[in-house]
Amino acid sequence: MVNKKDLVGRIRSQLQYKYKPAELELMISAIVDTILNACENGEEVSIPNFGKFYPRHVKGKTIKQNGISWLQGKEFTVPDRFLFGFKPSSFSNDRVNQLTKKINKTKSDEKP
């Protein structure tokens, strides 16, 4: 998994060390906060060639049959809520799909 420190290092390298790590951390935090604030206000954030962030409505429900014997006969209500959603662009999906090709190529290279 790539953590924030690794992400900063990769971005810094890609930008040819133009920014200090602390500056990049501040930029990443500002971007994340801006996206979250927009979604918190019901707005969608679209980043070309990456995807769309949006607040996703999940309808509440009542659970009557929960499968736990000692809770039989009890009812639970889960309220309506919003969750954070992300829909990758087709460009992003295509880039990640290249991983499948790499894995399949490696498997075919291993066969005698």
C-alpha angles and dihedrals in degrees: 000000000000111000127196093271091052091046091052090050093051094046091046091052092047090052090050094248092295092142133047117245091247091054092051092048089053091050093049091049091049092050093049092046091049092051092047093047091051092050090045087058093050096259129132122228117210122193112188114240090009112060149255129291116203144160106260119208116221116193116230123242144192118239115208103156108048101160094235110119099212091050095052114133093024123113127214127196122208109196127225110274145169123239130190111263133195128188114188119221120247088250090057092046090051091051093051091043088064085073088067090054091050092050093048091047091051091049092050090049090054095055114097 
